[in-house]
Amino acid sequence: MRPPPGRLTLSVVLRENIHPEEPSAATEAAVADRGITLRAVLIGFIAIIPGVFWGVYGDVVSQTDLTSTSLMMPPVLILMALLLVNALVRRFRPSSVLTQSELMTIYVMLTVSVILSGMGMIQFLCTTLGAVPYFKSPENNWGEYLQFAPRHLMPRLSAIQGFYQGGQPVPWDAWLRPVLLWSGFLFVMLFCMLCINTLVRRQWMDRERLTFPIVMLPLEMTDPGGSFFRNKAMWLGFLVAAGVETLNSLNHLYPTLPYIQIRANDLGPSFAVPPWNAIGYFPTTFYPLAIGLAFIVAADVSFSCWFFYLFMKLEHVFVAWVGWEAPGGAVSAPPYVAQQGTGAFIGIGLSVFWLARRHLKEVFLHAIGRGPAVDDSNESLSYRTAVFGLAAGFAALVAFCVAAGISPLVAAAYLGVYLLFSTTITRLRAVAGPPWTFGPYVNAMDIVIQPVGSSLFSKGNLVALAYFNWFSIEMRCNPMPTHIEAMKIAQAARIRQRALTVAMLIAIVAGIAVGFWACLAVWYQFGAATAKVEPWRTWMGRLPFDRVSNYLADPKGPDVAGVIAMVYGAAVTVLLGWLRTNFVSFPFHPVGYVLAHTETLQWLWCPFLVAWTCKVLITRYAGIKGYRAALPFFLGLVLGDYMASGCWALAGSILGIQMYRCFPC
């Protein structure tokens, strides 16, 4: 049985080229597959609790960043544990094994829930709500911010001290109202993301046939007709990655043992002579996870990623060489990398809707009953629900912000930019599958303020807006990509989209509830301001208010140069897309330009270079068969990296000690 269009999986590749005479295994498994079942939903629901708690504890206490990667560690390791249990069950009761659709249902429920308690989501929300009352002082004048703070969205002030000092039970009566209100806001925002994904799914999967590299590993692990776990090349890659990460983890505990340098090694000091010293921080990394994922993506995408990163570094050198400096008091400075990246983010987001304009027109006319019938029976939501749900949900989000003290125009602009950035990140993951994807340097809050000037914003507007900066200030855990990746999994594993959507919504509700529970429990036990926890998350909670203080202390006019650089970045992105469309051999992909002008490729350009080199050499000298034979090795790198890193992280969580941080730096 062949897979749906667009799904070229490892098992199918190997089966068709190595054992073309084996037609029945996958077919029989597909027939026996029971689809989404109650037991799968129940197992997924139960698994959310340890998955979320492990993610929060690992991030905050043992400091191993379990949720910062696109392919999150807790869902992958729980899936692996279920596969091991499945193997035992198959020996004694074959009729009770979990099928691929059941395993994928559980995996999807974990991905859409665990990410909600990651960095940039509930973790940052919790540290944001108590930042002003705890860190206020006569020097920073934050005490006067409290009169503009949305008090109905904050816990009682008497509960703040325990959050930062620790050693106390969670005062749920003080947190109940803000938890419920913010849970409602977050659910509506996630529903808007689901609506957008529903509207673009057919365009991305059926017409453009994007690859979605992030979903390949879990699909291969669970493919009933595949040979993934019987492939020697996969196990070789697994052992290489697991061996390196295990050795480095042991070195963290016992420094006399050797260490293999795969994390960031800064080449910047090697460029000490002007203008080359303008290169700045220039790390090389060799993460097995990143090399394995980069090998999956198209060669032109991986080439563009490392090429444009090096090009961006040369921009700094050029600016230093010609002595180009920003005028005094300017908001942005040459070469305007942050502004170029922000414009490129906007350009990709707008291009997504432009490319899908005919499809979206059909969808909209169908939704309002004025167009031809469009088959949406296999979509996550009906098109009518997606169109009107997005409109109603966005209006509700704006109303929520207005009730918190933000003016309607500012609220609509801020939320619109954030959803556009979220769409771009979703697109970047669907095309390039980077192990982590940062948002632009100029986040949604700053892009609303800086182009028109902070002098136009009142203190009340700025303070209220800062309380909503938690979900846009750090976008590595943006939840929108997990939704459309779930849709891709449903297509590949032949799961009904509507049924999986129900399971996703159940998981989202559970993920929000367990996420608040886990975050508050951890910080009230260990203290957000103590040395027992990772301090960056606490600092990120107060960062929006530091930004407000800067805006108020030094009001600026419109950032004209920054706006021009944004327009330039958007124009370059659109031009690269047009050239790729009209010239088949054009080597540069706009995704590379976008990622290079954000923080994403700072630690990933070198893995993309390594993977691209391997792919080009293999395909040149061994052809497509050589590439297919090598692919299991690179997927083994990903799985081995995750299994070793995850087991050491789990050991750190159990023992309550800080462990070796495998990534991102």
N, C-alpha and C positions, 0 to 999 in steps of 0.2 A: 504494500500500500504506500503510495507516494504522499509526501507531506503537502499541506496547502501551499499555494503559490507564494514564493518569496521565502520559504523556509528551507535553507540548505544546511541541514544539521550534520554534525560530524558522523553520527551513526549511519545516516543515509548515504553520505559520501563514501564511507568505508565499505558499507554493505554492497553498494552498487558497483564499486570498482574492484573489491577484493573477493566478495562472495556473491556475485550476481545471481547465483542459482538458489538463494535462500529467500523465498517470497512469503513464507507463511507466518513467521514469528510475530512480526509487527502487526500483521492483519488479525491474527487470533487475539493478540493482546488488546487491540483496539475494540474488537467485538466484545471482549469480556469486560472492558472498562465500564464502570457503572456511573461515570460522570460525577457531578457534585453530590455528595451524600451527607446525611445528617451527622454521621460519625466524623467525617472530615471537618465539618464546620465546628463540631464540639472539640475535636483535637486542636484545631487552629485557635479556637477561643481560649482553651486552657494554656496552650503554648505561648500565647501573648503575654501572660503574667511573668514567667521566668525570662522571656525574651526581652521585655521592656525593662524589668528590674536589672537584668544583667547588663543591658546597654547603658543604663544610667549609672549604675555602680562602677562599671568599667571605665566610663568617661570621667566621672567625678572623683572617684576614690583611687582605684588602681591605675587610672590615667593611661589607658591603652587605646582610646579613640575607636570604639567598636562600631559607632554609627556614622562616622564621618565619610565613609567610602560609599560610592554608588552601589556597589554590590556589598550590602551590609553584612557584617560578620555573624551576628546572632541568627538571622534566618538561614544562612548557608550552613552553619554548624548544626542547627536543629534539624534541618533537612537531612544532613548526613547521618545524624543519630537515628532519624526515622528510617533511613535506608538500611542501616545496620539492624535495627529491630525487624524490618521487613524481611531481611535475609534469614533471620532466625525463624520468623513465622512461616516463611515459605517452606522450610524443612519439615515442620510439624503440622501445619494447617494451611496448605496453599490457597484454599478458597477464601481465607481471611486477610490476605495481603492487601496493602494499600495500593491502589492503581495510580498511574501517572496523574490522572486528573485530580484524584484525591490529594496526592502529595503536592501538586501544584496549587491546589486550593489552599492548603495549609501554608505553603510558602508565601503565596500572595497575601494572605491574611496577616502574616508576620511582617512582610515588607511595608504594607500600608499603615501598620500600627506602630512598629518599633521606631520608624523614622520620626514619628510625632513627638517623641521624647528626646530627640537628638539635639545637637547644637543648632542654634538658630530657630528652635521651636519652643517647646514647653520649658526646656532648661533655661533659655534666655528670658522667657516670660517671667518665670519665678524670680530670677535675680534682678529683673527690671522693676518689678512691683515694689520691692523694698529698698531700692537704691537711694532714693531721695531722702526718706526719713532716717536711714541709717548713716549715710555719708554726709549729711548736711553739717555745715560748720559756719562760723562767722566769716571765715576766709572765702568760702565759695558762694555764700548767700543762697544756698539751696533751700533754706527754710522758707523763703518767700515763694518757692515753686509749689509748695503744698497747697496754696490757695487756688492754684490752677489745675492741680492734679485731679483726675477723675476718681473721687473717693469711693464711689460705688463699685469701682473695678479693682480696688485695693483691699488687702486684708486689714483688719484693725491694727492700728499703730502699735498696740501693746504686744502684738504677735511678732513684730519684726525682729526684736532683739534675739529671740531664740533661734530664728532662722539663720542668723549670722554667727551666733556664738555656739550653737549646737548643744547636745546633751539634754534635749527636751523632747517630749512627745509632741506630735503635730497637733496644734490647737485647731481642730477642724471647724469648730464653731466660728472662728475668726476668718477662716478661709472659704467657707461654704459658698457665700454669695459671689465673690470674684471667680471662684472655680467654675460655678455654673454659668455665669455670664460669659466668661472667656471661652468656655467649652462650646457654648452656642455660637459665638463669633467664629471660632476655629472650624466648627463643623460646616457652617455656611460657606466659609472661604474654600474649604476642601470640596464642597459640592459644586462651587463655581468652577474649580479646576477640573472636576470630573465632567462637567458640561462641555468645557472647551475641548478636552480630550475626546469626548464623544463626537464633537463636530469635525475634528481633523483626523480621526482614526482611519477612515476609509481612504482619504487622500494619502496619508503617510504609508499605510501598510499595503493597500491594494494597487494604488496608482504609482506612487514614487518608490515603493518597495524598499523602505529604509531597513537597515540591518538589525538594529537593536542589539548591539553586542553584549549588553549587560545580562540579557536573558538566556544567552546560549549555554552557559555552564549549568544552571539548574535544569534546563530542558534536557541536556545530554545526560546528566546524572540520573534522571528519572525515565529516560526513554526505554520503554519495555522491549523494543526490538533492537536496541543498540548494543555496542560492544565496548562502551566507554571504560568500564571497570575491568575489562579483559585485555585492554590495549597496553602493550609493554612500553610504548613511547610515552603514554600518559603517566605511567608509574615512574618512568625515569624523570620526567619533569617534576612530578610530585616529590620524589626523593631529593632532587636538587634543591627545590625551594624550601621544603620542610627542613632539610639538613642545615641550610644556611641560617634560617630563622631560629632554629633550635640552638645552634652554636652561638649566635649572637645573644639569645636570651640567657644562655648559661653564662656568657661573658658578663652580662649585666649583674648577675648574682655573684659570679666568681671571676673577678677581673684578670686573674692570671691566665685564664683560658684565652685562646685566640679569638679575634673578631674580624669578620669579613665586611669591608666597607661597602654597604649597599645604600645607606641613607645619605643625606645631603653632605657633599664635600665641596666647599666653596672654592671656585677657581678665581674669584675676584681679586684676591691679593696678588695673583700672578700678573695682573695687568696694572702695574704701578705707575707707568709713564703716561702723562697726559698726551692726547685726549682719551687714551684707552682706559684710564682709571675710572672714567665715567660709566663703564659697564656695570659697576656696583656688584651686588650679590649675584653670583653666577654659579649655582649649585649643579653638580652632576649626581644622579641617583641611578640605582640599578634594582629597583623593586621588582621581584619576580611577578607579583600581581600585575603591575603596570605593563611590563613587557608582554606578559601573556595576553592581556586584554587588547593591547595595541596591535598585536599580530593579527587579531581577528578583523580589524577594520580595513577598509580599502586602502591601497598603497598611496593613492593621491591624498587621502585625508591625513594619514600618518606623516607623509612627507611635508604637507602644508603646516602641520603642527610644529615640527621642529624647525622648519625653514623660517616661518614667520616669527618664532621666538627669537632666533638669532638675528633676524632682521630688526626686531624691536630693540635688541641690545645695541645694534649699530645706529639706531636712531639717537640713542643717548650719546654715543661717540660723536656722531655728526654735530649734534647740538653743542657739545663741549668744544669741538674743533672750530666751529664758526663763531663761538662766543655768544650764542643766542640766549638771552635772559629775559625773563618776564619783568614787566615794569613793577616798581614798588607797590605793595599792597594788593597785588593780583591774587585771585583765588587759585588759579591753576598756573602751571609753568611748563615750558617746552621740555620734552617733545610731546607733551599732552597725551601720554600713554593712557592714563585713566579715562580721559575724555574720549579718546579714540575708541577704547574698549566699550565705553558706555554707548557711544553712537553705534558701534558695530552690533551690540546687543539689541538695540532698538531696530537696526536695519534687518537683522535676522528675524526678529519677531514680526515685523511688518511684512517681510518677504514671505513668511509662512502663510499669512492670510492672503497675500496677493497670488501666490501660486495656487492656492485652493479657492480662488474667487468664484470660479464656475460651480464648483461643488457646493460652496457655502451659499451661493445664490439659490441653487436648487433646494438646499436644505431649508433656507429661510422661507422661500415661497411655499414649500410643502408644509412648514410649521404653521403658517398663517392661513393655509387652505386655499392658496391662489396659484399653485403650481401643479405640475404633474405628480402623480403618485411616485414616491421614492421608497424603496424597500429599506426600512430601518429595523426589521425584526431581529437582526443579529447584532444590533448595537447595544452598548451598555445601557443607554437610555433611549427612549424614542426621541426623534429630532424635535418634536414639539416640546417635550419636557426639557430637553437640553437648551433650546433657544429661550423659552420663557423662564426656565429655571435660572439660567445665567443672568437674565435681566432682573428678575426678582431678587436673586441672591446678591447681586452687586448693589442694588438699591438698599437692601437690608444692611449690608456692610457699611455703606456710606452713612446711613441713618445711625448706626451704632457709633461710628466715629464722631458724628455731629453731636450726639448725646454726651460724648466724652469731652467736648470742647473744641473740636476742630471745625473750621468753617467748611461748608458743603463743597465749594470748589476745590479747596486744598485736599479734602478727603477723597473726592472723586479722582483727582489727578494722581494722588499718591497710590491709591488702590489700583488704578488703571495701569500705572507704570509697573507696579509689583506683579500684576498678573501677566503683563507683557514680558517682563523679565523671566517669569516662571515658564512661560511658553517657550522662550528662547532656550532656557536650560534644558527643558524637555526635548527640544529639537537637537541640541548638542549631544545629549546622551543617546538619542536614537541614531545619530549619524556616527559619532566618534567614540562613544562609550568610554570616556575617561574615567579612571578609578575614583576621582572626585572632581566636582565641577563647582568652582567659585562663581559668584555673581560678579558684576562689574565693580571696579574700585569705587565709583560714585554710586552709592546705593539709592534706593527709591526715595528715601527721605531727602537726601542731599540734592538729587536731581530735580526735585520739586522746588527746592529753596535756591540753589546756586544760580541757575540761569536767569532768574528774575531779581535776585538779590535778597539777602537776609533782612535788609532794612525795611522791606515791605511787610514783614511778618510780625505780628504782635507777640508779646511774651506768652500770653495764654495759648496762642496757636502753636508756638514752638514747643512748649512744655507738653501739651496734650499730644502733639504729634510724636514726641519722643517716647511716649508710652506705647506706641504702635510700631516702633522701630525694631522690635525684637524679631519679627519674622522676615525682615528685609536686610538686616545688617550683616547676616552670614547665611548664604544660600546653599551651602553644601548639603544640608538636609531638607532641601525643598521637596515637598511630598508629591508635587505634580507629576514628575517622571515615573514614580512608582505606579501610578494609575494606568498610564498608557502602556507601560511595560507589562502590567497585569493583563491588559487587553491583548497584547501580542502573545503572551503565554496562553491565553484562552484560545486564540486562533490556532496556535501551533499544536496545542494539546487537545484540540477539539472539545473545548468546554463552552457551553452556551454563555454568551456574554452577559445576558440578563441575570442568569443564576449566579455567576461569579460576582456581579455587581452587588447583589444582596449580601453575599459573604463579605465583600469589601466594606460595605456600609456597617455591617455588624462589627467588623474588625476595627474600623475607624472609631466608632463609639467606644469600644473597649479600650482601644489604644489611648484615646484622650483621657479616659477615667484612670486607667492604670498608670499613664504617664504622670499625671498630677500626683497620684499616690506615691509613685516611686521617687519623683524629684523632691517632694516635700519631706518624705520619710528620710531620704539620704541626707539632705541638708540640715534638717532639724536634729539628726543624730550627730553629724560630723561638724556642722557649722560652716556656712558659706564664706566666712571671713577668717577661718583658721588655717593652719598649715596642714591640716589633715586632708584637704581637698585640693583639686587642681584650681589655681586662682584665676585662670583666664576667663572662665565662664562668669565668675563674679565681676571681673573687670568689664566684661562685655555688657553686663547689666547696667553699669553706671556710665558707659561710654556715650549713649545718646544724650545724657544730661550734660556731660562734658562738652559735647558738640553744641548744645543749646547755650551753654555759658560762653563759648567762643563766639557764637553768632551774636549774642547780646552785647558782649564786651567790645566787639569789633565789627559793627554792622558793615556789610559790603553791598555795593551796587550789583547790577547784572554782570555775570561772568561772560563777557562777549567773546573773548578768546576761547574759553572753554566750550561755548555753544558752537563756534565755528569748527572746533576740533571734533565735536560730536557729529556735526553734519558731515564732516570729512570722513569719519569712521563709518558712518552709515552709508555714505556714497561709495566708499571702497568696497564694502561688503556687497552692496547691490551690484556694483560693476563686476566683481569677481563671479557672482552668481550668473550674471548675464553672459559673461565670457565662457563659463563652463557650459551653459545651455547651447550656445551658438558655435562653439569650437570644441569638438570631441576630444582632441588631444591637449587641451589647455590643462596644465599640470597643477594649478593652484585651486584649493578649495576654500570658500569663505569661512568655513568653520575653523580652519587653522588660524586665520587672521583674528577672529573673535577670541578664541581661547588664548592666543599669544598675548593679547592686550588685557588679560585679566591675570589673577594670581594662579590660575589653574595649571599652566604649563611651567611654572617656576620649578616644580619638582618632577615634572613629567616629560619635559622636552627630550631628555636623554633616553628614557625608556622608549619613547616614540621613535627616536633615531635608531636605537638598537633593533627594535622590532621591524622597522621599515627596511633596514639593511638586511636583516635575516630573510624577510619576505622577498625582497628583490632578488637576492642571490639564489634563494631556493627556487623561485619560479623561473629564473633565467636559465639555470643549469639543470634543474630537475623537472621543470614544467608544473602543470597543475596537479599532476599525480604526486609530485614531491611535496607540494604545498599541503595537499590533503593528508599525506603521510606524516607531515610535521605538525599539523594542527593539534593532535592529541597531546603532544609534548608541551605545547604552550598553554593549553587548557590545564594540564597537570601542574604547571607552574602556579597558576591561579589557585587551584584547589590545595596544593601543598602549602603555599604561603598562608592561606586562610586556616587550614587545619592546624598547622604548627603555631601560628600567631594566636589563633583562637584558644587553643588548649593552654598555652602559657598565660594568656589573659584570664582565662577561667581560673587557673591556679592562683593567680594574683588576687582575683576577687574572693576566692575561698580563704586564702591565707591573710587577706587584708593588707597586702603590701603592694608597693608600686613596682610594676614590671617593665621590661624592655618595651619601648614604644616602637612598634614595627613600622608604622607610617602615621602621618605623612612626612615626617622629617626626622 
